[in-house]
Amino acid sequence: MTDKMSIGVIKEFDLAQGNWRSYVERLKMYFKANDIKEELQLATLIAVVGDQTYELFVNLVSPKKPADLKFDELTSLVADHLQPKPSIMAERYKFRQRRQQSGETVSQFVAELKRLSRQCEFKETLNDNLRDQFVCGLTSDVIRQRLFAESDLSYSYAVTLAMSLEAAERDSAAVEGNKANTSQGADGLYDITVANYQHAGSGATKENAGSCSICGIFGHRAMRCRYKHFKCNDCGKVGHLKRMCPRRQRGSEESAPRRRTTSKLRQEPAYFVAEVRNEGRTEIGHSSESDGEVEAMHQMSLRKYPAVKITIFVESIPISMEIDSGSPCSCISKNTYIKYFNELPLHDDDDAEENTFRLFGSRGRKYFLSGHRFHLEMDRSF
C-alpha cells in the first residue's frame, strides 16, 4: 500500500441503468492511475461494485465463488449477461436509418452516428460509412448539395464544411431578420395590418388611405395610375376598374367572401413587398381591364421564419433571389430591371394577338407583368 491519496472515486454499479462495459473501462483506468496491482484488482471490484451487482456475481458463477475467478473472467461473464453482443446486421440497419432530427445540430447528429457505429464493426471502412450516412442524413438540402459538389470528400472535411455552412445559415437568418425590420430599399418590407388593407373588390368608391381609387392597389395616387384610361367592364365608363366601380353593391357574392375576416386577423401584422422610387412607390403589374381583374402581388412573410435566399448571376450580375420550389418562373421588381437590365428588351404579351404567358397565384388569382424574357445567361453555382 502507498501513503498517497487515491485518484478518483469508483461508485457502485447501477444494475438497472448502468453500462457495464463502460464501468469496467473506467475501473481499469482507476487501477492504472492508482497503481493497483493485478492481484488486487478483483478484490477492488468486489469491494466497490455494490450489493445487488455482487449478488449477480454469485448467481452467475455458482457453485463457484466470485473470488475464485480472475478479474477478466468475471467481467466478461457479466458483460455477456448484461450486454450480449448484438446482431451486426441489426446494428447496421439502425445506423442506416438514422437521419438528422428536427432541431438537432450537425455536431449532435455526428455524435449520434458515432454512437450507432460502435457495434457495426465497420473497421477500416468506418470513416467512409460515417461520411455517406452523414451526408445523406442531413435535413438541409442546401448543405447536402454543397457537399455533393465536392469531388474528393472525406468524413472529417464533410463534418467541418457542414458545421461552417450551418453557422452561416444561422447567421444569415439573423441578419435577414434584422434587415426585415429596417429595410427601405427597392425591395423594402412594409408593415400593414389586415384592418387597414381593404382587399381588391370591396366596392370602395373613394380613395382609401394609401390605396388608389382607380385600381384599388396600394402604393400610388390616382393621378399616377396606369389604369386611369381603362374602361370599366361593369359600367362601361373610363377612369376606373371593375373592382372600384361605384355600381358594385357592397353585399354582392363576389365581394362578400373577401370582406370576411376575424378579429384575430385584424390584429395580426401582414407584410408586402413593393417597389420604391424617389417620388414614391410604384404600382405593380400592367394589363388591360379586359384581361380580367388586376391583383396586386404581395409577398407574405413572417419575421420568425426568414426567407431562404441565394445569389445567382444573371447576365454576369449578382442578384439575390428567394427560393420558391413551387414556382416555375422567377420574377424581379421593375426597379431591379431598370437598374441592371434596362438594355435588355422585354417581350410584351399585350402586343400579341393571344396572351400566352400568364401568372396565377396559389388561389387562382391572375397576376400581370410589365414584360418577360425567357433566355438569359445564368450561373446558379454557389
C-alpha positions as CSV (number, residue, x, y, z in Angstrom):
1,M,0.0,0.0,0.0
2,T,1.2,3.5,-0.7
3,D,0.6,6.5,1.6
4,K,-0.6,8.8,-1.2
5,M,-4.3,9.6,-1.6
6,S,-6.2,7.7,-4.3
7,I,-7.1,9.4,-7.6
8,G,-10.7,9.5,-8.4
9,V,-13.7,7.7,-7.0
10,I,-15.4,4.5,-8.2
11,K,-19.1,4.4,-7.3
12,E,-21.3,1.3,-7.0
13,F,-22.6,0.0,-10.3
14,D,-26.2,0.8,-11.2
15,L,-27.6,-2.6,-12.2
16,A,-30.8,-1.1,-13.6
17,Q,-29.5,1.7,-15.8
18,G,-25.7,1.4,-15.8
19,N,-23.4,0.5,-18.8
20,W,-21.3,-2.4,-17.6
21,R,-18.7,-2.2,-20.3
22,S,-18.1,1.5,-19.7
23,Y,-18.0,0.8,-16.0
24,V,-15.2,-1.8,-16.4
25,E,-13.2,0.6,-18.7
26,R,-13.4,3.3,-16.1
27,L,-12.4,0.8,-13.4
28,K,-9.3,-0.2,-15.4
29,M,-8.3,3.5,-15.7
30,Y,-8.7,3.8,-11.9
31,F,-6.4,0.8,-11.4
32,K,-3.8,2.4,-13.6
33,A,-4.0,5.8,-12.1
34,N,-3.6,4.4,-8.6
35,D,-1.0,1.7,-9.4
36,I,-3.2,-1.1,-8.2
37,K,-1.5,-4.4,-8.8
38,E,-3.2,-7.1,-10.8
39,E,-3.7,-9.5,-7.9
40,L,-5.7,-6.7,-6.1
41,Q,-8.0,-5.7,-9.0
42,L,-10.6,-8.5,-8.5
43,A,-10.8,-7.7,-4.8
44,T,-11.2,-4.0,-5.5
45,L,-14.0,-4.7,-8.0
46,I,-15.9,-6.9,-5.5
47,A,-15.4,-4.2,-2.8
48,V,-16.8,-1.3,-4.8
49,V,-19.4,-2.9,-7.1
50,G,-22.3,-2.9,-4.6
51,D,-24.7,-5.4,-3.0
52,Q,-27.0,-6.0,-6.0
53,T,-24.2,-6.5,-8.5
54,Y,-22.4,-8.8,-6.2
55,E,-25.5,-10.9,-5.8
56,L,-25.5,-11.2,-9.6
57,F,-21.8,-12.3,-9.5
58,V,-22.8,-15.1,-7.1
59,N,-25.6,-16.3,-9.2
60,L,-23.6,-16.3,-12.4
61,V,-20.6,-18.2,-11.1
62,S,-22.4,-20.6,-8.8
63,P,-21.4,-23.1,-7.5
64,K,-18.1,-21.3,-7.5
65,K,-17.5,-18.0,-5.7
66,P,-16.7,-14.7,-7.4
67,A,-13.3,-14.6,-5.7
68,D,-12.3,-17.9,-7.4
69,L,-12.3,-16.3,-10.8
70,K,-9.9,-13.8,-12.4
71,F,-10.8,-10.2,-13.0
72,D,-11.1,-10.6,-16.8
73,E,-13.1,-13.8,-16.5
74,L,-15.6,-12.3,-14.1
75,T,-16.1,-9.0,-16.0
76,S,-16.5,-10.9,-19.3
77,L,-19.1,-13.2,-17.8
78,V,-21.1,-10.3,-16.5
79,A,-20.8,-8.4,-19.8
80,D,-22.2,-11.3,-21.8
81,H,-25.1,-11.5,-19.3
82,L,-26.0,-7.7,-19.2
83,Q,-24.9,-6.6,-22.6
84,P,-25.0,-9.6,-25.0
85,K,-23.3,-8.9,-28.4
86,P,-26.0,-7.5,-30.7
87,S,-26.6,-8.6,-34.3
88,I,-24.2,-6.7,-36.7
89,M,-26.9,-6.6,-39.4
90,A,-29.5,-5.1,-36.9
91,E,-27.0,-2.5,-35.7
92,R,-26.1,-1.5,-39.2
93,Y,-29.8,-1.2,-40.0
94,K,-30.2,1.2,-37.1
95,F,-27.2,3.1,-38.4
96,R,-28.6,3.4,-42.0
97,Q,-32.0,4.5,-40.7
98,R,-30.6,7.4,-38.7
99,R,-31.4,10.9,-40.0
100,Q,-30.8,14.3,-38.6
101,Q,-33.8,15.2,-36.4
102,S,-35.7,18.4,-36.3
103,G,-33.8,20.9,-34.1
104,E,-30.7,18.6,-34.0
105,T,-27.4,20.4,-34.8
106,V,-24.8,19.0,-37.1
107,S,-22.5,18.2,-34.2
108,Q,-25.2,16.4,-32.3
109,F,-26.0,14.4,-35.4
110,V,-22.4,13.4,-35.8
111,A,-22.2,12.2,-32.2
112,E,-25.3,10.0,-32.6
113,L,-23.8,8.5,-35.8
114,K,-20.6,7.7,-34.0
115,R,-22.5,6.0,-31.2
116,L,-24.6,3.9,-33.5
117,S,-21.5,2.8,-35.4
118,R,-19.8,1.3,-32.4
119,Q,-21.5,-2.1,-32.8
120,C,-21.4,-2.1,-36.6
121,E,-17.9,-3.4,-36.9
122,F,-17.1,-1.3,-40.0
123,K,-13.4,-1.5,-39.1
124,E,-11.2,0.1,-41.8
125,T,-14.4,1.4,-43.7
126,L,-15.7,3.2,-40.7
127,N,-14.9,6.8,-42.0
128,D,-16.4,6.0,-45.4
129,N,-19.6,4.7,-43.9
130,L,-19.8,7.7,-41.5
131,R,-19.3,10.1,-44.3
132,D,-22.0,8.5,-46.5
133,Q,-24.6,8.3,-43.8
134,F,-23.8,11.8,-42.5
135,V,-24.2,13.5,-46.0
136,C,-27.4,11.5,-46.9
137,G,-29.0,12.0,-43.5
138,L,-28.7,15.8,-43.4
139,T,-32.0,17.7,-43.4
140,S,-30.7,20.8,-45.1
141,D,-30.8,20.4,-48.9
142,V,-28.5,23.4,-49.4
143,I,-25.7,21.9,-47.2
144,R,-26.2,18.4,-48.8
145,Q,-26.0,19.9,-52.3
146,R,-22.8,21.7,-51.4
147,L,-21.2,18.5,-50.1
148,F,-22.3,16.7,-53.2
149,A,-20.3,19.2,-55.2
150,E,-17.0,18.1,-53.6
151,S,-15.2,15.6,-55.8
152,D,-12.9,14.2,-53.1
153,L,-14.9,14.4,-49.8
154,S,-13.5,12.9,-46.7
155,Y,-15.5,12.4,-43.5
156,S,-13.7,15.0,-41.4
157,Y,-13.9,17.6,-44.2
158,A,-17.6,16.9,-44.7
159,V,-18.3,17.5,-41.0
160,T,-16.2,20.7,-40.9
161,L,-17.8,22.1,-44.0
162,A,-21.3,21.2,-42.9
163,M,-20.8,22.9,-39.5
164,S,-19.5,26.0,-41.2
165,L,-22.5,26.1,-43.6
166,E,-24.8,25.6,-40.7
167,A,-23.3,28.5,-38.8
168,A,-23.5,30.6,-42.0
169,E,-27.2,29.7,-42.4
170,R,-27.9,30.6,-38.8
171,D,-26.0,34.0,-39.0
172,S,-27.7,34.8,-42.4
173,A,-31.1,34.1,-40.9
174,A,-30.4,36.5,-38.1
175,V,-29.1,39.2,-40.5
176,E,-32.2,38.8,-42.7
177,G,-34.4,39.1,-39.7
178,N,-32.7,42.4,-38.8
179,K,-33.0,43.7,-42.4
180,A,-36.7,43.0,-42.4
181,N,-37.1,45.5,-39.5
182,T,-35.1,48.3,-41.2
183,S,-35.1,47.7,-44.9
184,Q,-36.2,50.8,-47.0
185,G,-34.6,49.8,-50.4
186,A,-36.2,48.9,-53.7
187,D,-37.5,45.7,-52.3
188,G,-38.3,47.0,-48.9
189,L,-40.7,45.3,-46.4
190,Y,-43.5,47.5,-45.1
191,D,-45.8,46.7,-42.3
192,I,-49.6,46.9,-42.8
193,T,-52.5,45.5,-40.9
194,V,-55.4,43.4,-42.3
195,A,-57.8,46.0,-40.9
196,N,-56.1,48.8,-42.9
197,Y,-55.8,46.8,-46.1
198,Q,-59.1,46.8,-48.0
199,H,-58.9,43.9,-50.4
200,A,-59.5,44.5,-54.1
201,G,-63.2,44.1,-54.9
202,S,-64.5,45.6,-51.7
203,G,-66.6,48.1,-53.7
204,A,-64.9,51.3,-52.4
205,T,-65.9,54.4,-54.2
206,K,-63.3,56.9,-52.8
207,E,-59.6,56.8,-52.4
208,N,-58.6,54.9,-49.3
209,A,-55.6,55.8,-47.2
210,G,-52.6,54.6,-49.2
211,S,-54.8,52.9,-52.0
212,C,-55.7,54.0,-55.5
213,S,-59.4,54.9,-56.2
214,I,-59.0,53.7,-59.8
215,C,-57.5,50.2,-59.3
216,G,-57.5,49.7,-55.6
217,I,-53.8,48.9,-55.4
218,F,-51.7,50.4,-52.6
219,G,-48.6,52.5,-53.2
220,H,-49.6,55.2,-55.7
221,R,-52.1,58.0,-56.2
222,A,-54.9,58.0,-58.7
223,M,-53.3,60.7,-60.9
224,R,-50.3,58.4,-61.5
225,C,-52.3,55.2,-62.0
226,R,-51.6,53.4,-65.3
227,Y,-55.2,52.2,-65.4
228,K,-56.8,55.7,-65.4
229,H,-57.6,55.4,-69.1
230,F,-59.1,51.9,-68.9
231,K,-62.8,51.2,-69.4
232,C,-64.7,49.5,-66.6
233,N,-66.2,46.1,-67.6
234,D,-69.1,46.8,-65.3
235,C,-70.5,50.3,-66.1
236,G,-68.5,50.9,-69.3
237,K,-67.1,54.2,-68.1
238,V,-63.5,55.2,-68.4
239,G,-61.5,56.0,-65.3
240,H,-61.7,53.0,-63.0
241,L,-61.5,49.2,-63.0
242,K,-64.4,46.9,-62.3
243,R,-63.3,46.3,-58.7
244,M,-63.6,50.0,-57.9
245,C,-66.9,50.6,-59.8
246,P,-69.5,52.6,-57.9
247,R,-72.2,50.3,-59.2
248,R,-70.9,47.3,-57.4
249,Q,-73.0,46.6,-54.4
250,R,-71.3,46.1,-51.1
251,G,-73.1,42.8,-50.3
252,S,-72.6,41.1,-53.7
253,E,-71.5,37.5,-53.8
254,E,-68.2,38.4,-55.5
255,S,-67.0,40.8,-52.8
256,A,-68.6,39.3,-49.6
257,P,-66.0,36.5,-49.2
258,R,-63.2,38.9,-49.5
259,R,-64.5,41.1,-46.7
260,R,-64.8,38.2,-44.2
261,T,-62.1,38.4,-41.6
262,T,-61.9,37.6,-37.9
263,S,-60.9,39.9,-35.1
264,K,-57.7,37.9,-34.7
265,L,-56.7,38.6,-38.3
266,R,-57.3,42.3,-37.8
267,Q,-54.8,42.4,-35.0
268,E,-52.0,40.4,-36.7
269,P,-49.5,42.2,-38.9
270,A,-49.1,41.4,-42.5
271,Y,-46.2,42.3,-44.9
272,F,-45.9,43.1,-48.5
273,V,-43.0,43.8,-50.9
274,A,-43.3,47.0,-53.0
275,E,-41.1,49.0,-55.3
276,V,-39.8,52.4,-54.2
277,R,-38.9,55.3,-56.3
278,N,-37.7,58.8,-55.1
279,E,-41.2,60.2,-55.6
280,G,-43.0,57.3,-54.0
281,R,-43.9,53.6,-54.5
282,T,-44.8,52.4,-58.0
283,E,-47.7,50.3,-59.0
284,I,-47.4,46.6,-59.8
285,G,-48.5,45.0,-63.0
286,H,-49.7,46.1,-66.4
287,S,-52.6,44.9,-68.5
288,S,-56.0,45.8,-69.7
289,E,-59.3,45.5,-67.9
290,S,-60.5,43.0,-70.5
291,D,-57.8,40.6,-69.3
292,G,-59.6,40.2,-66.0
293,E,-59.4,41.6,-62.6
294,V,-56.0,43.0,-61.7
295,E,-54.4,41.7,-58.5
296,A,-51.6,43.4,-56.6
297,M,-48.8,40.9,-55.9
298,H,-48.0,40.7,-52.2
299,Q,-45.2,38.7,-50.6
300,M,-46.5,37.4,-47.3
301,S,-43.8,36.7,-44.7
302,L,-43.2,36.1,-41.0
303,R,-40.1,37.5,-39.4
304,K,-39.8,34.4,-37.2
305,Y,-39.2,32.4,-40.4
306,P,-36.9,34.4,-42.7
307,A,-36.9,33.6,-46.4
308,V,-34.2,31.4,-47.8
309,K,-32.2,33.3,-50.5
310,I,-29.3,32.5,-52.8
311,T,-27.3,34.7,-55.0
312,I,-27.4,33.9,-58.7
313,F,-25.6,35.6,-61.6
314,V,-27.9,36.9,-64.3
315,E,-26.0,38.2,-67.3
316,S,-23.0,38.3,-65.0
317,I,-24.8,40.4,-62.5
318,P,-25.2,39.0,-58.9
319,I,-28.9,39.1,-57.9
320,S,-30.3,37.9,-54.6
321,M,-33.3,35.7,-55.2
322,E,-35.7,34.0,-52.8
323,I,-36.0,30.2,-53.2
324,D,-39.5,29.0,-54.1
325,S,-39.8,25.4,-55.2
326,G,-43.5,25.9,-56.0
327,S,-42.9,28.5,-58.8
328,P,-41.9,27.6,-62.4
329,C,-40.6,31.1,-63.1
330,S,-38.6,33.8,-61.4
331,C,-39.7,37.5,-61.0
332,I,-37.8,40.7,-60.2
333,S,-39.0,44.1,-59.4
334,K,-39.3,46.8,-62.1
335,N,-36.6,48.9,-60.3
336,T,-34.2,45.9,-60.4
337,Y,-34.8,45.6,-64.1
338,I,-34.3,49.3,-64.8
339,K,-31.1,49.3,-62.6
340,Y,-29.4,46.2,-64.1
341,F,-31.1,45.0,-67.3
342,N,-32.6,48.1,-68.9
343,E,-30.6,47.4,-72.1
344,L,-32.4,44.0,-72.5
345,P,-35.7,44.5,-74.3
346,L,-38.8,42.8,-72.7
347,H,-41.4,40.8,-74.6
348,D,-44.8,42.4,-74.0
349,D,-47.7,39.9,-74.2
350,D,-50.2,42.7,-74.8
351,D,-48.7,43.2,-78.3
352,A,-49.5,39.6,-79.2
353,E,-52.9,38.5,-80.6
354,E,-53.3,36.0,-77.9
355,N,-51.6,36.1,-74.5
356,T,-49.6,33.0,-73.9
357,F,-47.7,34.0,-70.7
358,R,-49.9,34.2,-67.6
359,L,-49.1,34.1,-63.9
360,F,-51.6,32.8,-61.3
361,G,-51.3,32.7,-57.5
362,S,-51.8,29.6,-55.3
363,R,-55.5,30.5,-55.0
364,G,-56.0,31.0,-58.8
365,R,-55.6,34.8,-58.9
366,K,-54.1,36.2,-62.0
367,Y,-51.0,38.4,-61.9
368,F,-49.7,40.7,-64.7
369,L,-46.2,41.5,-65.7
370,S,-44.6,44.5,-67.3
371,G,-42.9,42.0,-69.7
372,H,-40.9,38.9,-69.7
373,R,-37.7,37.4,-71.1
374,F,-37.1,33.7,-71.4
375,H,-33.4,33.4,-72.4
376,L,-30.7,34.8,-70.1
377,E,-27.2,33.8,-69.1
378,M,-27.4,32.4,-65.6
379,D,-24.9,30.9,-63.2
380,R,-26.5,29.1,-60.2
381,S,-23.3,27.8,-58.7
382,F,-22.9,28.6,-55.0
